[in-house]
Amino acid sequence: MRLLTGSARLAGVIGWPVAHSRSPRLHGTWLARYNIDGAYVPLPVAPADFPAVVRALVQAGFAGANVTIPHKEAAFALCDVVDPSAARAGAVNTLVFKDGKITGLNTDGAGFIANLRAHGVNPAAGPALILGAGGAARAIGAALQDEGASVTICNRTSERAAALGQVLSGAKTLEWAQREAALADYALLVNTTSLGMTKQPPLEMDLSTAPKHLVVADIVYVPLQTALLMQAQSHGLQIVGGLGMLLHQAVPGFAAWFGVTPEVDDELFRIAAGDLL
């Protein structure tokens, strides 16, 4: 049994709520695998308490924390240093504490790209159509642009799509009603909305006319295989599920907090998936 010492490194995930998070499960797996003197804990923090709690964690000697809904923008404002990934995303999902300073990262885009590559998909293979215009769309769109792919934003609210299109210089926009007819123009379709998630409305998307080269990715991972992915698979299209993105985006934070770059493998996927399988 792994025992903590007085020199243990500490990190966690801050959210409201946070009980649903799978991050403690995956970080705990890595801590045990690499026999690290450390712990990773869930931290339920209400929005009004977020700044005070983060500063208290710094003072308490935590190495850092992940940040999830609804704190990503508040975390951005709290940082002393924001790295380029977070600056482009406009939000922070990973905090690193060092010498009393708070550094903010956004690893969503890098995690998405790493998950594509793990499935044998070249991010720059062709144009990408992104459904949604929230923080995840912004981070993923920026990461795809950095890889050399052209990006189109398609959102139920066209004003939000237009706003994100301006933030992501060079990105195009597409009306929601045109999303199915335009599929032939794209190599990658990415759902960054909550549509299709358990207890959320379905994503209405007909893929019957999609080109056979289209790769369909969904960042939703509850359920593990969404209706969008099942439909894509039924039409013979390659799919990329969302859980892999969660696993890959966790790597930079773990490396910064615990000094080891962990491996994402099948065992970690099975443990993180747990009851989703």
N, C-alpha and C positions, 0 to 999 in steps of 0.2 A: 504493500500500500504506500502511495506517495504521500509524504508528510511535509507540511509547510514549515519553514524556519522563520526566524525573525528578519531574515533578509529577503523574503519572498517578494516577487514582483507582482503588482496588482493592476488589473484592468477590468473593464466591464462594458455593458451596453446600457445606455440611457434612453428611456422612452416613456411614453404615457398613452396607453399601457405598454408593458414590456413582457408580460408573461408569455406571449405568443412567440417571442423571439427564439430562433434556433441557434443564435450565435453562442450562447453558453455551452451548448452541446458540442459544436464543432471546435471551439477554442479549447474546451476541456479535453477533447480527444487529442488535439495537438500537444497540450501540456503533458498529458500522460505519455504520449508516444515518444516525446523527446526528453522525458524525465526532467522537466523544468520545475524549479522551485518558484511556483507562481500560482495565481488563481484568477479566474475571470467570472464575474458575477453580474446578474441582472440588477438594474438600478431603476426602479419606477420613480420618476420625478415629474411632478406637475409643471406645466409651462411657467407659472409664476415663480417657481423655485429654481428653475434651471440655472440661471447665472450664479446664484449663491452656491448651489451644489457643486457645479463644476469647479469653482474657485476653491471650495472646501476639499475636493478630491486632489487638486494640485497641492494644497497645503498638507494633506494627509499622506502624500508620497506616492499616489497612484502614478503608474507609467503612462496612462491615457485611457481612452474609452471610445467605443463606437457610439454613434448618435443615430437614432431612428425617429420615426414620426412621433411627435410633430416638431422636433427640435432642430432640424437641419439648418434652417435659415438663422435661428437664434444662435446656433453654434458658430456660424460664419461671422456674425457680428461680435462674438466674444473673443475671437482669436487675436493674438498678438502678431502672428505670422500666418498668412494664407498661401499655400503653394499654388502653382499655376493650374493644376487640375481643379482645385476648389474654386479658384477665381473664375474660370471659364464656366463651371457648373453653377456658380452663384449659391452654393450650399456646401455644407461640410458633413461628412458621415464618419470621419475618423479624427480623433484628437490625440495629439502626442504632447505629453508634459515633460519639459526638460528645463532645469535651472529656473524654475518658477514661471516659465513662459508657456503659452498655449499655441501650438502649431496645428492648423487645420488642413486636412486632406480630403479629397473626394475620390474614392476608389471605385465608384460605380462604373464609370466609363472603362477603366482599365480592366475591371472584373468582367464586364460584358465582352470586351475584345478577347480576353484570355479564354473565356468560355466558347466563343466562336472558334478560336484556333484549336481548342481541345476537341472540337467536333469536326475538325478538318476543313473549316470554312475560312476562306481568305476574306478579311474585312474589306479589302479594296477591290473585290472581284467585280463590283458594279454598283449602280446607284441604290440607295437605301430609302425605303419609305417607312417613316416612323409614325406610328399612331399614338397620339397624346402630345401634350405640350407642357408637362410639369417638370419637376426637377430631374426625374430619371431621363426624360426625353432630352433635356438640355445636356446632361452629362454624357449620355450615349451618343447624341448627335455630334457633340464636340469631339469625342473620341474617334468616331467614324471619320470625321473630317480630317483629323490628325493622321489617320491611316491613308488618306487620299481618296476616300469615297465621297461622292456627291450625296447630299441629304435633302429629303423633302419631308416637311412636317405636315401632318394631317390630323386635325383635331375637331371634336364635335362643336367647339366654339371657335369660329374662324378668327375672331379677334386675338385669342390667345395664341393661335398658330402664327398669326402675323407678327405678334410681339416676339415670339421665340425665333422666328425667321430673321428678324432684325438683329437679335443677339448673336445668332450663329451666322456670321457673315458669309454670304454666298448660298445660304440654304434657301430652298424654294418652299412654297406652300401649296397645299391642295385642299379643295373643299371636301368635307366629309362624305358627301353624296357621291363623289367621284372615285372613292378609294378602290372599289372593285374593278371598275372599268380601266383604271390606270395600271393595274398590276403587271401588264406585259412590259412596262417600261422599267421594271426594277429587278434587281438580283437578290434583294434582301427585304423582307417585311418584318418589322419589329413592333410588337405590342407593348407599350410602356404604360398603358392605362390599367386601372383596376378591374376593367370589364373582363368577366370570365373567372374572376377570383371567387372562391367559396363565399356565399352569402352576398355576392354582388351581382348586378344584372349581367346577362351574357353579352359577349361581343358578337354583334351581328355582322358576319363577314362571309361572303360566298367565294370560295376559292376554286370553283369548278372550271373557271376559264384562266386560272393562273398558269404561267409558263412553267414547263417542267424543271427549268433551272432555278426557280425561285426557292430561296431558303427562308423558312418561317421561324422566327424566334419570338418567344413570349417570356417576359421577365416575371410573370406570375408563376409561383411554384406551389400554391395551395388552391386547387389540386395540383399534384405533381405533373400530370399531363392534362392540359386544359382542352376545352372543346375545340379551340382554334388549332391546337397541335394535332389532335386526333383527326380533325377534318383534313389538315394538310397531309398527314400520313396516309389517309385513305385515298388521296389523289396522287400519291407517289412522290411527294415533295420531301426534301430533307428538313428536319425539325431540330430546333435547339431549345431545350427547356430552361426554365428560370433558376432552378436550384443551383446549377453550376455557376451562374453569375454570383450568387450569394457566397459560395465557397471561395471563388477566386478573388472577389473583392475584399475578403477577410485577410488575405495573405500579407499585404503591406503593413497593416496595423499590427498583426502578430509579430512580424519581423522587427518593427520599431520598438514594441514594448518588451519583447522577451529575447531578442537577439538571435533568433533562429528563423530562417526562411522556410516555412512549412510546405509540405507537398500536398496537393489536392489529388486524391486517388479514389478508387472504387470503394474502399473501406470507409473513407470519410463521407462519401456520397450516401452510402447505406445508413450510416449512423445519423447523419443530418436529416435524411429523409424520414427515418423512423416509421411512424404511423402513416406516413403518406404513401408508402409502398403498397 
